[in-house]
Amino acid sequence: MLKQWEELPEYMRVEEVRPYWESLNKKRGQLLLKRIFDIVVALILLIVLAVPMLILAVWIKLDSEGPVFYRQERVK
């Protein structure tokens, strides 16, 4: 969430940043509602899409001998 001006790190508390911080500070309620909306929509989509993902995972497992998720080691 949006921190108070005094809580910002020293390198961010400069006069060039202050107008942007004040603009965001006025919209705190809107930012909170947007955050809640984002989390709720993400949870709903995760629940809705979990069923097709599970079906695809079972389908892949039945169709091929390997694992559902492909893994390989990185070459340095």
C-alpha positions as CSV (number, residue, x, y, z in Angstrom):
1,M,0.0,0.0,0.0
2,L,1.0,3.6,-0.3
3,K,3.4,4.7,2.5
4,Q,3.5,8.0,4.3
5,W,5.9,10.5,2.8
6,E,8.2,10.2,5.9
7,E,8.3,6.4,5.6
8,L,9.6,6.5,2.0
9,P,13.3,5.7,1.6
10,E,15.6,8.7,1.5
11,Y,16.4,8.4,-2.2
12,M,12.7,8.6,-3.0
13,R,11.9,11.7,-0.9
14,V,12.9,14.3,-3.4
15,E,10.9,17.2,-4.7
16,E,10.5,15.7,-8.2
17,V,8.6,12.7,-6.7
18,R,6.4,14.7,-4.3
19,P,3.7,15.8,-6.8
20,Y,3.2,12.2,-8.0
21,W,3.1,10.9,-4.4
22,E,0.5,13.6,-3.5
23,S,-1.6,12.7,-6.5
24,L,-1.6,9.0,-5.5
25,N,-2.2,9.9,-1.9
26,K,-5.5,11.7,-2.9
27,K,-6.6,8.5,-4.6
28,R,-6.0,6.1,-1.7
29,G,-9.6,4.9,-1.6
30,Q,-9.6,4.2,-5.4
31,L,-6.3,2.3,-5.1
32,L,-7.6,0.2,-2.3
33,L,-10.8,-0.7,-4.2
34,K,-8.7,-1.5,-7.3
35,R,-6.4,-3.8,-5.2
36,I,-9.5,-5.6,-3.8
37,F,-11.0,-5.9,-7.2
38,D,-7.8,-7.4,-8.7
39,I,-7.5,-10.0,-5.9
40,V,-11.1,-11.0,-6.1
41,V,-11.1,-11.3,-9.9
42,A,-7.8,-13.3,-9.8
43,L,-9.2,-15.7,-7.2
44,I,-12.4,-16.2,-9.3
45,L,-10.4,-16.8,-12.5
46,L,-8.1,-19.2,-10.7
47,I,-11.0,-21.2,-9.4
48,V,-12.8,-21.2,-12.8
49,L,-9.6,-22.1,-14.7
50,A,-8.5,-24.8,-12.3
51,V,-11.0,-27.3,-13.7
52,P,-9.8,-27.0,-17.4
53,M,-6.2,-27.1,-16.2
54,L,-6.9,-30.3,-14.2
55,I,-8.6,-31.9,-17.2
56,L,-5.7,-31.0,-19.5
57,A,-3.2,-32.4,-17.0
58,V,-5.1,-35.7,-16.9
59,W,-5.4,-35.7,-20.6
60,I,-1.6,-35.2,-21.1
61,K,-0.8,-37.9,-18.5
62,L,-3.1,-40.4,-20.3
63,D,-1.7,-39.5,-23.7
64,S,2.0,-39.6,-23.1
65,E,4.4,-41.5,-20.9
66,G,6.3,-38.6,-19.5
67,P,5.4,-36.2,-16.7
68,V,2.7,-33.5,-17.1
69,F,5.3,-30.7,-16.5
70,Y,8.4,-30.8,-18.5
71,R,11.7,-30.3,-16.6
72,Q,15.3,-30.0,-17.7
73,E,18.5,-28.9,-16.1
74,R,20.0,-25.6,-17.0
75,V,23.4,-25.7,-18.8
76,K,25.8,-23.1,-17.4
